[in-house]
C-alpha cells in the first residue's frame, strides 16, 4: 500500500454538505480525516464519525477503518463545519451561581469514559464556565446515558455537588422521561417492579426475586399510540442504570433504537428516550426547582393525528 501523503484529499466547497474532500489515493477513513482536519484533535475527529457527521459519496459512514478509493468524495456536515463554542452545542435551560441545567443532545456523553475523553457534556460545560472564570470548575451530580437526551444538571461548586448527591433520593420529587417503544400496549398504564443486577459484560437484567439486586420501580402511562409504536410518560421511583430500558424489555415493548435490550426497529435513528423533567428541593434554600427539556421534534413526527390513545 502506498504511504499516505499530506495532500491525500483535495478540499472543495459544497453548499449542501459543508466541507467536502476528494480522495486522491487509497487510505483508511480515520487516517484521511486526521490528515485533512489537522486543526482538530484525534478525539474530535473520531467524534465526527461517532455522531454520523461524515459521509462517503453521500452515504453516512462511522467505521474508522473504512477503505477509501481514489476519486471518492468525503463530506462533513455543515453542523460541525465551523468551530463550535460550548454555547453552540449546549442548550442551557437554567444557570445560577450553584448549577447549570442543559438539554443534553442524544449522542453526547455526560462524562468521560476510557474510549472518549473530550467530547462530553462535562468538558463542554467546563470550557463554558472557564470562559468567564479561568479557575472555574464543574462537578458531576448525576448522569444520562450517551444516547438519552434531556435534562442534565451539573454543579458549579463542590458544596452544592455534595449536598445534591448526598440527599438525591430525598430531595428529588420527580424524574420524568418520555420513551418511544415498539408495539401497541394493551395496558394504558402500569407499574413495573424488579431487582436489577449487572453482568460481567455490564448489561443489566431483571430478577423477580426480592433482594436479588437493586430494587427498581418504573411507572408508565401511554400518551400516544400507533399500531407500531407507543409514546410513554415514565416516572421513576428509583434511578438505576438502564432501568427504563430493561423494564421496557421486560414489558415486551423495548425502547426503539435499543438493540442492546431487544429493539428490532430504529425509526428515530437514535435511542427513543428523553429525560423531559427533573424536579427537586434545593438543599440550602429549600425552594422547589423544576426543569423541563423540550421533546425532540422527531419524537412527535412519528405520531400523526391518529396516534391518540383511545
One Martini backbone bead per residue (centre of mass of N, CA, C, O) as a GRO file, in nm:
protein
  310
    1UNK     BB    1   0.097   0.036   0.021
    2UNK     BB    2   0.070   0.351   0.006
    3UNK     BB    3   0.161   0.631   0.127
    4UNK     BB    4   0.046   0.890   0.307
    5UNK     BB    5  -0.028   1.205   0.205
    6UNK     BB    6  -0.098   1.534   0.274
    7UNK     BB    7  -0.264   1.538  -0.026
    8UNK     BB    8  -0.500   1.317  -0.018
    9UNK     BB    9  -0.691   1.571  -0.016
   10UNK     BB   10  -0.935   1.766  -0.189
   11UNK     BB   11  -1.067   2.068  -0.139
   12UNK     BB   12  -1.416   2.154  -0.121
   13UNK     BB   13  -1.704   2.306  -0.191
   14UNK     BB   14  -2.040   2.299  -0.021
   15UNK     BB   15  -2.358   2.394   0.030
   16UNK     BB   16  -2.481   2.114   0.162
   17UNK     BB   17  -2.207   1.973   0.327
   18UNK     BB   18  -1.975   2.190   0.367
   19UNK     BB   19  -1.733   1.971   0.363
   20UNK     BB   20  -1.513   1.863   0.084
   21UNK     BB   21  -1.346   1.565  -0.027
   22UNK     BB   22  -1.101   1.432  -0.247
   23UNK     BB   23  -0.968   1.135  -0.324
   24UNK     BB   24  -0.630   1.063  -0.425
   25UNK     BB   25  -0.589   0.804  -0.232
   26UNK     BB   26  -0.569   0.537  -0.064
   27UNK     BB   27  -0.749   0.492   0.257
   28UNK     BB   28  -0.831   0.547   0.564
   29UNK     BB   29  -1.065   0.741   0.708
   30UNK     BB   30  -0.923   0.842   0.965
   31UNK     BB   31  -0.656   0.921   0.832
   32UNK     BB   32  -0.780   1.123   0.637
   33UNK     BB   33  -0.902   1.316   0.850
   34UNK     BB   34  -0.642   1.383   1.011
   35UNK     BB   35  -0.501   1.523   0.768
   36UNK     BB   36  -0.750   1.728   0.684
   37UNK     BB   37  -0.793   1.786   1.021
   38UNK     BB   38  -0.534   1.920   1.183
   39UNK     BB   39  -0.707   2.121   1.386
   40UNK     BB   40  -0.787   1.849   1.515
   41UNK     BB   41  -0.846   1.618   1.725
   42UNK     BB   42  -0.876   1.288   1.750
   43UNK     BB   43  -1.139   1.287   1.916
   44UNK     BB   44  -1.294   1.482   1.735
   45UNK     BB   45  -1.284   1.310   1.479
   46UNK     BB   46  -1.420   1.060   1.596
   47UNK     BB   47  -1.691   1.209   1.665
   48UNK     BB   48  -1.788   1.242   1.374
   49UNK     BB   49  -1.841   0.942   1.334
   50UNK     BB   50  -2.020   0.880   1.580
   51UNK     BB   51  -2.226   1.134   1.479
   52UNK     BB   52  -2.278   1.113   1.166
   53UNK     BB   53  -2.085   1.350   0.995
   54UNK     BB   54  -1.992   1.130   0.780
   55UNK     BB   55  -1.946   1.103   0.420
   56UNK     BB   56  -1.956   0.869   0.139
   57UNK     BB   57  -2.109   0.942  -0.125
   58UNK     BB   58  -2.368   1.017   0.071
   59UNK     BB   59  -2.277   0.799   0.290
   60UNK     BB   60  -2.288   0.704   0.599
   61UNK     BB   61  -1.989   0.682   0.810
   62UNK     BB   62  -1.828   0.509   1.113
   63UNK     BB   63  -1.577   0.369   1.023
   64UNK     BB   64  -1.242   0.399   1.068
   65UNK     BB   65  -1.149   0.158   0.837
   66UNK     BB   66  -1.255   0.271   0.594
   67UNK     BB   67  -1.217   0.221   0.250
   68UNK     BB   68  -1.064   0.432   0.033
   69UNK     BB   69  -1.107   0.568  -0.291
   70UNK     BB   70  -1.028   0.698  -0.566
   71UNK     BB   71  -1.262   0.977  -0.609
   72UNK     BB   72  -1.390   1.005  -0.359
   73UNK     BB   73  -1.636   1.160  -0.141
   74UNK     BB   74  -1.592   1.363   0.151
   75UNK     BB   75  -1.832   1.451   0.398
   76UNK     BB   76  -1.903   1.737   0.611
   77UNK     BB   77  -2.114   1.864   0.799
   78UNK     BB   78  -2.219   2.186   0.869
   79UNK     BB   79  -2.257   2.158   1.187
   80UNK     BB   80  -1.913   2.104   1.203
   81UNK     BB   81  -1.750   2.311   1.030
   82UNK     BB   82  -1.743   2.486   1.261
   83UNK     BB   83  -1.627   2.623   1.543
   84UNK     BB   84  -1.753   2.539   1.837
   85UNK     BB   85  -1.903   2.648   2.098
   86UNK     BB   86  -2.051   2.558   2.382
   87UNK     BB   87  -2.314   2.723   2.319
   88UNK     BB   88  -2.379   2.567   2.051
   89UNK     BB   89  -2.426   2.284   2.201
   90UNK     BB   90  -2.557   2.409   2.451
   91UNK     BB   91  -2.877   2.381   2.609
   92UNK     BB   92  -2.959   2.624   2.821
   93UNK     BB   93  -3.199   2.642   3.082
   94UNK     BB   94  -3.006   2.693   3.346
   95UNK     BB   95  -2.850   2.954   3.568
   96UNK     BB   96  -2.623   2.981   3.845
   97UNK     BB   97  -2.393   2.977   4.110
   98UNK     BB   98  -2.447   2.643   4.138
   99UNK     BB   99  -2.583   2.582   3.841
  100UNK     BB  100  -2.641   2.369   3.547
  101UNK     BB  101  -2.890   2.338   3.285
  102UNK     BB  102  -2.950   2.096   3.029
  103UNK     BB  103  -3.012   1.985   2.689
  104UNK     BB  104  -2.911   1.692   2.609
  105UNK     BB  105  -2.787   1.537   2.355
  106UNK     BB  106  -2.781   1.290   2.157
  107UNK     BB  107  -2.448   1.134   2.180
  108UNK     BB  108  -2.369   1.270   2.454
  109UNK     BB  109  -2.167   1.256   2.697
  110UNK     BB  110  -2.146   1.325   3.025
  111UNK     BB  111  -1.882   1.155   3.069
  112UNK     BB  112  -1.599   1.004   3.076
  113UNK     BB  113  -1.417   0.753   2.908
  114UNK     BB  114  -1.188   0.541   2.779
  115UNK     BB  115  -1.288   0.627   2.471
  116UNK     BB  116  -1.385   0.925   2.591
  117UNK     BB  117  -1.245   1.248   2.688
  118UNK     BB  118  -1.387   1.520   2.548
  119UNK     BB  119  -1.682   1.457   2.427
  120UNK     BB  120  -1.853   1.623   2.676
  121UNK     BB  121  -2.050   1.782   2.891
  122UNK     BB  122  -1.835   1.840   3.099
  123UNK     BB  123  -1.625   1.981   2.911
  124UNK     BB  124  -1.812   2.198   2.794
  125UNK     BB  125  -1.881   2.326   3.072
  126UNK     BB  126  -1.596   2.394   3.153
  127UNK     BB  127  -1.540   2.585   2.915
  128UNK     BB  128  -1.772   2.779   2.974
  129UNK     BB  129  -1.686   2.869   3.262
  130UNK     BB  130  -1.378   2.956   3.177
  131UNK     BB  131  -1.443   3.212   3.012
  132UNK     BB  132  -1.503   3.379   3.296
  133UNK     BB  133  -1.337   3.146   3.479
  134UNK     BB  134  -1.031   3.000   3.483
  135UNK     BB  135  -1.099   2.853   3.784
  136UNK     BB  136  -1.329   2.701   3.709
  137UNK     BB  137  -1.583   2.452   3.802
  138UNK     BB  138  -1.716   2.120   3.768
  139UNK     BB  139  -1.986   1.886   3.883
  140UNK     BB  140  -2.104   1.579   3.918
  141UNK     BB  141  -2.437   1.447   3.991
  142UNK     BB  142  -2.536   1.307   3.725
  143UNK     BB  143  -2.669   1.079   3.468
  144UNK     BB  144  -2.666   1.010   3.116
  145UNK     BB  145  -2.701   0.852   2.861
  146UNK     BB  146  -2.572   0.907   2.562
  147UNK     BB  147  -2.865   0.838   2.399
  148UNK     BB  148  -2.985   1.037   2.605
  149UNK     BB  149  -3.192   1.294   2.641
  150UNK     BB  150  -3.190   1.603   2.834
  151UNK     BB  151  -3.191   1.655   3.161
  152UNK     BB  152  -2.885   1.818   3.280
  153UNK     BB  153  -2.689   1.837   3.578
  154UNK     BB  154  -2.448   2.078   3.714
  155UNK     BB  155  -2.201   2.174   3.926
  156UNK     BB  156  -2.008   2.480   4.049
  157UNK     BB  157  -1.968   2.333   4.333
  158UNK     BB  158  -1.892   2.123   4.596
  159UNK     BB  159  -2.118   2.186   4.795
  160UNK     BB  160  -2.364   2.126   4.604
  161UNK     BB  161  -2.281   1.848   4.511
  162UNK     BB  162  -2.293   1.704   4.790
  163UNK     BB  163  -2.584   1.784   4.864
  164UNK     BB  164  -2.718   1.643   4.623
  165UNK     BB  165  -2.601   1.354   4.644
  166UNK     BB  166  -2.667   1.293   4.954
  167UNK     BB  167  -3.001   1.377   4.882
  168UNK     BB  168  -3.136   1.268   4.622
  169UNK     BB  169  -3.366   1.072   4.726
  170UNK     BB  170  -3.516   1.312   4.890
  171UNK     BB  171  -3.532   1.576   4.687
  172UNK     BB  172  -3.644   1.411   4.459
  173UNK     BB  173  -3.978   1.426   4.308
  174UNK     BB  174  -3.896   1.423   3.983
  175UNK     BB  175  -3.860   1.176   3.704
  176UNK     BB  176  -3.901   1.244   3.364
  177UNK     BB  177  -4.001   1.046   3.079
  178UNK     BB  178  -3.968   0.980   2.728
  179UNK     BB  179  -4.096   0.699   2.543
  180UNK     BB  180  -4.020   0.496   2.260
  181UNK     BB  181  -4.199   0.210   2.165
  182UNK     BB  182  -4.272  -0.100   2.078
  183UNK     BB  183  -4.581  -0.109   1.998
  184UNK     BB  184  -4.908  -0.200   2.142
  185UNK     BB  185  -5.050  -0.129   2.431
  186UNK     BB  186  -5.292  -0.260   2.638
  187UNK     BB  187  -5.182  -0.114   2.878
  188UNK     BB  188  -5.200   0.231   2.973
  189UNK     BB  189  -5.088   0.136   3.256
  190UNK     BB  190  -4.809   0.107   3.506
  191UNK     BB  191  -4.605  -0.117   3.725
  192UNK     BB  192  -4.256  -0.176   3.768
  193UNK     BB  193  -4.098  -0.453   3.949
  194UNK     BB  194  -3.749  -0.501   4.037
  195UNK     BB  195  -3.424  -0.661   4.025
  196UNK     BB  196  -3.106  -0.529   3.956
  197UNK     BB  197  -2.842  -0.655   3.749
  198UNK     BB  198  -2.491  -0.709   3.665
  199UNK     BB  199  -2.286  -0.803   3.435
  200UNK     BB  200  -1.965  -0.854   3.315
  201UNK     BB  201  -2.074  -0.684   3.043
  202UNK     BB  202  -2.274  -0.446   3.162
  203UNK     BB  203  -2.546  -0.574   3.181
  204UNK     BB  204  -2.886  -0.560   3.243
  205UNK     BB  205  -3.110  -0.737   3.478
  206UNK     BB  206  -3.390  -0.910   3.583
  207UNK     BB  207  -3.545  -0.978   3.904
  208UNK     BB  208  -3.807  -1.136   4.108
  209UNK     BB  209  -3.615  -1.149   4.346
  210UNK     BB  210  -3.591  -1.049   4.646
  211UNK     BB  211  -3.268  -0.894   4.667
  212UNK     BB  212  -3.170  -0.952   4.357
  213UNK     BB  213  -3.064  -0.659   4.390
  214UNK     BB  214  -3.196  -0.362   4.278
  215UNK     BB  215  -3.447  -0.180   4.342
  216UNK     BB  216  -3.709  -0.130   4.081
  217UNK     BB  217  -3.921   0.154   3.971
  218UNK     BB  218  -4.179   0.180   3.712
  219UNK     BB  219  -4.380   0.427   3.560
  220UNK     BB  220  -4.664   0.422   3.322
  221UNK     BB  221  -4.799   0.622   3.035
  222UNK     BB  222  -4.999   0.653   2.774
  223UNK     BB  223  -5.015   0.895   2.506
  224UNK     BB  224  -4.936   0.744   2.232
  225UNK     BB  225  -5.058   0.563   1.927
  226UNK     BB  226  -4.974   0.295   1.720
  227UNK     BB  227  -4.935  -0.008   1.580
  228UNK     BB  228  -4.599   0.024   1.627
  229UNK     BB  229  -4.620   0.267   1.848
  230UNK     BB  230  -4.524   0.414   2.174
  231UNK     BB  231  -4.595   0.677   2.403
  232UNK     BB  232  -4.428   0.744   2.715
  233UNK     BB  233  -4.487   0.822   3.050
  234UNK     BB  234  -4.216   0.838   3.284
  235UNK     BB  235  -4.181   0.732   3.632
  236UNK     BB  236  -3.946   0.740   3.887
  237UNK     BB  237  -3.855   0.576   4.199
  238UNK     BB  238  -3.591   0.493   4.062
  239UNK     BB  239  -3.217   0.512   3.966
  240UNK     BB  240  -3.108   0.295   3.748
  241UNK     BB  241  -2.928   0.130   3.539
  242UNK     BB  242  -3.121   0.097   3.262
  243UNK     BB  243  -3.415   0.074   3.371
  244UNK     BB  244  -3.608   0.140   3.137
  245UNK     BB  245  -3.493  -0.054   2.926
  246UNK     BB  246  -3.545  -0.315   3.088
  247UNK     BB  247  -3.853  -0.275   3.149
  248UNK     BB  248  -3.941  -0.268   2.852
  249UNK     BB  249  -3.846  -0.549   2.789
  250UNK     BB  250  -4.022  -0.692   3.005
  251UNK     BB  251  -4.292  -0.582   2.862
  252UNK     BB  252  -4.237  -0.620   2.532
  253UNK     BB  253  -4.134  -0.291   2.482
  254UNK     BB  254  -3.889  -0.170   2.345
  255UNK     BB  255  -3.681   0.067   2.284
  256UNK     BB  256  -3.612   0.241   2.034
  257UNK     BB  257  -3.284   0.165   1.924
  258UNK     BB  258  -3.246  -0.090   2.143
  259UNK     BB  259  -3.058  -0.351   2.074
  260UNK     BB  260  -2.952  -0.448   2.352
  261UNK     BB  261  -3.287  -0.465   2.449
  262UNK     BB  262  -3.452  -0.583   2.166
  263UNK     BB  263  -3.464  -0.404   1.932
  264UNK     BB  264  -3.587  -0.386   1.572
  265UNK     BB  265  -3.604  -0.069   1.567
  266UNK     BB  266  -3.506   0.279   1.405
  267UNK     BB  267  -3.684   0.558   1.335
  268UNK     BB  268  -3.486   0.790   1.485
  269UNK     BB  269  -3.174   0.729   1.486
  270UNK     BB  270  -3.218   0.654   1.797
  271UNK     BB  271  -3.288   0.674   2.113
  272UNK     BB  272  -3.622   0.658   2.268
  273UNK     BB  273  -3.496   0.878   2.501
  274UNK     BB  274  -3.631   1.138   2.736
  275UNK     BB  275  -3.544   1.384   2.972
  276UNK     BB  276  -3.805   1.612   3.061
  277UNK     BB  277  -3.786   1.591   3.396
  278UNK     BB  278  -3.679   1.793   3.691
  279UNK     BB  279  -3.744   1.763   4.051
  280UNK     BB  280  -3.644   1.973   4.336
  281UNK     BB  281  -3.495   2.042   4.646
  282UNK     BB  282  -3.316   2.273   4.768
  283UNK     BB  283  -3.073   2.216   5.013
  284UNK     BB  284  -3.079   2.533   5.118
  285UNK     BB  285  -3.352   2.694   5.029
  286UNK     BB  286  -3.603   2.487   4.968
  287UNK     BB  287  -3.659   2.519   4.680
  288UNK     BB  288  -3.852   2.446   4.412
  289UNK     BB  289  -3.714   2.276   4.129
  290UNK     BB  290  -3.800   2.303   3.772
  291UNK     BB  291  -3.726   2.102   3.475
  292UNK     BB  292  -3.753   2.131   3.112
  293UNK     BB  293  -3.735   1.938   2.804
  294UNK     BB  294  -3.773   1.945   2.495
  295UNK     BB  295  -3.907   1.766   2.257
  296UNK     BB  296  -3.823   1.600   2.003
  297UNK     BB  297  -3.945   1.622   1.686
  298UNK     BB  298  -3.927   1.310   1.603
  299UNK     BB  299  -4.119   1.208   1.821
  300UNK     BB  300  -4.377   1.349   1.702
  301UNK     BB  301  -4.361   1.260   1.391
  302UNK     BB  302  -4.435   0.953   1.452
  303UNK     BB  303  -4.712   1.103   1.524
  304UNK     BB  304  -5.014   1.146   1.427
  305UNK     BB  305  -5.345   1.228   1.462
  306UNK     BB  306  -5.399   0.905   1.516
  307UNK     BB  307  -5.197   0.891   1.786
  308UNK     BB  308  -5.429   0.822   1.991
  309UNK     BB  309  -5.572   0.746   2.274
  310UNK     BB  310  -5.862   0.510   2.319
   0.00000   0.00000   0.00000
